[in-house]
Amino acid sequence: MTYDLLFTGGEVPGTGPADVAVRDGLIAAVGPGLTGGARTVVDVAGLLVTPGLVDLHTHVGPGYWGIEPDPVAWCSGVTTWVDAGSAGAYTLGGLRRVAAGTDVRVPALLNISAVGLAGRTGESRDLDNCDTALAIDTVQAHRDLIRGIKVRIDRETVGGNGVEPLRRALAAAQFCGIPVMVHIGTAPPALDEVLGLLRPGDIVTHCASGIAAPLGPAVRAARERGVLLDIGHGSGGFAFDVLERQLAEGLAPDTVSTDLHARSVHGPVFDLPTTMTKLLAAGLPLDEVLAAATVRPARALGLPGGTLAVGAPADLAVFRVEEGAFEVVDAHRQVRHAPLRLVNEATYVAGRRMVPRLSPPPPPWIPLTDAQRAALARRERDLRALLTAPLVGADGLAEQFPRPTPRSS
């Protein structure tokens, strides 16, 4: 049997030492010592081969928060970027164009506010924008793209409208048979009121928020009836002390996501493997963290990735596992140390290796510290120095067009 691509000698989570074979963009076989020819063989001895990571909460659509996914994806292993509400009914066309132009997969959660996240906040202060019928029509017309409804419920976003935008999101989601992801933040509305409305399969993002502080009986009751808890780190949605209290109460997150956007990509989030390292620092085992970044988010939205099962898309990430004491920081500059971290060696989408990309500079409205600006400038200088130096010297070259040998006289 001939494969297009064969990874040999790696470690597969939940399987152990195993080879992974790819044909026609799909997983063809997984197991030790696979036989048969392959057009390309990749030696991954000593490395971890996982499904491509699935980030359940990102912002890649046009607007205030959006970033380009491919420059981060190729060196982080994230092959599925769920855009969580950047676009509403009025602006979905812009997100669709973005999704069509990326190498990674970009399913979407439709913002219940038709204006989406064109600005920093306030999209649900005018209830005319939260049109349930329009949201239903938009989902029905874009089933290939939309996997759920997103709504932000905090004081700045909803103004005096309380949980009404959430009620409208739930009504649209119920009609379409899809989940709601709800962002929680500064009250009002009260967190218990928000949690009390959610159904099995709905998702609470920023579940370890130091601002919303989701602790207490309402959180446990929501989890017990099947509501999913998602990290959604972001610029202000993750606090170590809150997560540690939740873990002590037996409330581990179901999924780990970044809420990666223009204000978090340069810190405190950076990328999904770094966010996963923070869960390892809080004491969660590696297998649990990997499941929270692959199979569980895929299952939450009915996505095809997140697994290396035969027939699944050949979205893969290859990681080096480093041991040590790695410093990580949350949204409030609380520091912890992780015993290990994952460093991406290669990322494949549908069996094709992603190539390096450079991220554009941050837009002018993004607040950065002097240290962040200096680091970005230093990175640009380092890249320029690396890319302008000759790749190899004379010893690394071949004479591609040899000169004719002179005839002897």
N, C-alpha and C positions, 0 to 999 in steps of 0.2 A: 504494500500500500504506500503510495507516495503522498507526502505532505508538502504544503507550501512552506511551512515554518516548523521547526522543532527545537524546543528549549530542553536542554539536557543537563542533568546533575543538580537541579535546584531543589528547594524545599517548598512544598505546597501546604498551606495551612489546613489542618484537619486531615491531611493525607500522609504527610511525611515526605521522605525523598521520592521524587517522581519527575518524570518527563511530561511535557505538555506539547501536544501537536495541534497544528492549525491547518485548516483547509477551507478555501473559499470564504475567508473572513470569519469562520466559526471554529469553536473548539471541537477538534476531531477525536482526541483521545487524551487521557491523563492516566499515568501509571508508571511504575518503575521499568526501566530498560525497554522503552518502546522500540520496536523494530520497524524496518521499512525505510525507504529513501525519503529524503527531504531536500527541497531546492535550497533552503537556507537552514543551517544548524547554528544555534546560539548556545554557547557554553555558559551556563549560569551556576556553575559549581560554587557552593558556599553562599549563595544568594537566596532570597525569599521571592517566590513568584506568587503573586496574588491576583485576584480579579482586579480590573481597573477600579479605582476608588470612585464611589458615588457620593458627591457632595450635595446633600439635600437642601441646602440653603445658600445660594450665591446670588450675585447681581451682575449680570453681563449685558443686560439690555441698555438701550440709550436712556439718558437722563442723568440726574445728579450723582447716582451711586455706581453706575456701571463701569466695569473694567473689561479688558480683552482676556478671554480665558486661555487661549492657546499658549501665550508666553509663560503662563504659570503652569499649565498642564504638563508640558513636555518634561519638566524637571520635578514634578510632584506626584505623578501617577494617577491624577484625577481625570478620568475619561468621560464621566457624566456630571454635568454642571446643571443642577436644577435652578433655573432662574425663579426666585421666590418673590413674585409680585412686582417686578420692575415695570411691567406693562399691564395696563387695563384695556378695556374694550376699545378706547379711542387710539391707543398707542401700540397695539399688538403687532401691527404691520412692521414697525421698526424692529421689534424683537425677532420676528420671523426672519427678517433680512439678516440680522446678526447671526441667528442660529444656522442659516443656510451657508454662511461664509466661514464657519469654524470647522476645525478638524474634529473637535470633541462633540459629544452629544449634548444638546441643550433642550431638554423638556422644560415645561413652564408651569408655574402656578399663576393663574390669572388674578390680578388685583381686583377686589370687589369694587374699588373706586376706578371708574373708567379712565381717569387721567393718569393712573399709575404713579410711579415715583419720579415724575419729571422734576420735582423739587425735593428739598430735604425732608419736609414733613407736611402735615395738614391736608393730605389728600381726601380724608373722609369728614372734614368739617362741614362740607356742603353735601347733604344727603341726596341731592339730585344726581350727584356723581355715582352714588351707590345704588345703581339701578339693577334690581334683581333680574328682571326680564331681559335686559340687555346682556347681562353676564351669562345668562342661560343660553341665549342665542349665540353669543361669542364662543362659548365652550362647544356647543353643538356644531358650529361651523369649523372648528379647529381641533377636533378630537385627536388628530395626529400629534399635536404640539402640547395641548393643555392637559395636565394630569391632576389638577386640584385648584382650589381657590385660596388666595392669600389675603389676610386682613391684618392690619396693624391696629392694636387696641392699646392706646396709652393717651395720656392727657393732651399732649401736643397734637397728636394725629386726629383724634375724634372731636376735640373741643367739647361742646356741651351735649354731644349726641350719645354719650354713654356706650352701651353695647349694641345699639341699633345697627351699626355697620356689620357687626358680627352676626346678628340675627339674619341680616340680608345675605351675607356670605353663606351661612348655613342653609338658608332656603334654596339658594342657587345650587349649592353642592348636593343637597338632598335630591333635587330634581334630576341632576345629571349623574348621580351615583358616584361621586368623587369626594375625597376628603378635603377638609379645611385645615390650613396651617395658620395659627394665630400667633402673632408677635405680642409679647407681654412686656410692659415697661412701667412707667410712672403712673400711679393711680391719681384721680379716678379714671376709669371705672375700677371698682374693687376687684382684686384678683379672684376672689372666691366666686363672684358673680360671673366672671368670664369662664372659669373652669367648669362651673355648674351647667353651662350651656353645651359643652362639647360632647360629641358622640364617639362611640368606639371607632378607632381608625383615624380620628382627627389628631392633629399634631400641635403640641405646644412648643414653639421655638423660643430660645433664650431660657431654657428650663432651669439653668443654674445662674440666673441673673442676680447680681448683687443689688440691682435697682428694684426689681419686682419681688425679690426674695421669696420664691415659690416654695414655701415650707408649710407644713401643717396638714390637718385632716382633709382639706379640699384637694390637695395634690394627690394624696394617697387614694382618695375616692375616685378621682379622675383616672389614675393609673389602673385601679382595680376594675373599672368598667371598660378598659381598653383604649384609653387615650394615650398617645405616644409622646414621650418626652425627648426632645431634640436639643442638643447643645446650642447651636446657632451663636457662636462666640461673638463675632462682630466687634465694634468699637466699644460697646458698653454692656454686652449681654452675658458675660461669663465671669464668675468669681469663685476662686478656689474654696473659700470657706463655706460658701453655699453648697457647692458640689460635695464637699466632704461631709457636711451634715446630712445631705440627702443619702449619700452612700451608707452612713452610719444607721440610717433608718430603712435601709434596704431598697432605696429608690434610685437604682443606677439608670443612667440615660439609655433609651432605646437606640438612639442614633447620635452620631457625632458629625456636626456640620460646622462650616466656618462662618457663615454670613460674610463671605469675602466680597469686598466692595472697595471703592476708591478711597475710603477713609480707614480701612482696616488692613489692606494688603501690604502696607509698609510698616505694619505693627499696630496693635498687638497681635494680630492673627498670623500674618505672613502666608500660611498655606495650610492645607489639610493635614499633612504629616506632622507639622508642628503642633497643631491642635490635638491630634491623636497622642502626641508625646505628653501633653498636659494631662490627659486622662490616665496615662501610665504613671505620671508623677503622683496622681491622686490615689493610686493603688489598684487600678483595674488591670487585669491580665491582658497580655497582648492578643490572644485569640478573641477575647471579648471586644476589644477595641477594633480589631479588624472586622469582625462581624458588624459592628455598629457603623462602619464606613463602607460596607460592601452589600452584603445580602439583605440586611434589614432595611436600609433606605430604599433599595430597589423594590423590595416587597411592599413597603409602605405606599408606593405610588404605582405599583404594577409595572415596573420598568423591566426590560429584558436583561440588563446586565447584573453585575454584583456576584457572579458565580463563574466557576470553571467547569460547570456541568457540560457534558457533550451536547452540542447543538446550540450552546449559548454564544452570543457575540464574542469574538476573540479580542476582548478588551482586557489588557493585562498590564500589570505594573511589576517591575523588578526592583527589589530593594536590597540594600546592604543593611544588616542589623548591627548597630554599634552599641557597645556596652560602656557604661561610665556613670557619671553624675552630671546630667545635662540641665542647665538652668533654663527654666521657662517662666513666663510671666502672664498674669491674667489681665483683664481690662482695667483693673484698679491698681496695677503695679505690685500685686502680691506675688512673691517669688516662691517657687517650689523646685525640686530637683527630681529628674526622671532617671531610672536605672538603665534605660535603653532608648534608642530612637531609630526610626526608619529613614534611610537616605536613599532617594530614588536614583537608580542607575539607568532605567529606560522605561518608556511608556509606549504602549501599542494600542491603537484603536482599529478594530476590525482587522487585526493582523498586520497593520502597517505601523512601523515605528515613527513616532512623532519626531520632528526635526526641531532644532533650537530656534527660538523666536525671541526677540527683544520686546519688552513692554514699552509703550509710549510713556512720556513723562506724565506725572499727575496733573490733572486739570487745575487751573488757578484758584478755584474755590475750595480746594481741599486743604484743611489746616495741617501743617507739618511743623514739628519741632525743629530747632536749629540742628540738632543731632541727626534727625532724619534727612534734612536737606544736605547736610555735609556728607552723610553716608551715600546718598544717591549720587552726589557729585563725584565722590571717590570711586563708586562703582563704574560710572561712565568713563572716568579717566583710566581705570584698570582695563575695562573692555576695549577702549580705544588702543591702549598700549598692546594688548594681547592681539588684536585683530590687524594692527598695522605693522607688526613685526613679521618678517618673512617666516613662512611656516616651517621650513627646514633649511639646512645649509647644503653645501655641495654634496656631502656624503649621503644625503637623503634623496637625491635626485637621480633620474636616469636620463641618458641621452636619447631623447625620443626620436630624433632625426639625425642619425649618425652621418658624419661627413664621409664622403667617399675616400677609400684608401688610395693614396697617390700611387700611380704606376711607377715601377722602378724603371730607370732609363738604362 
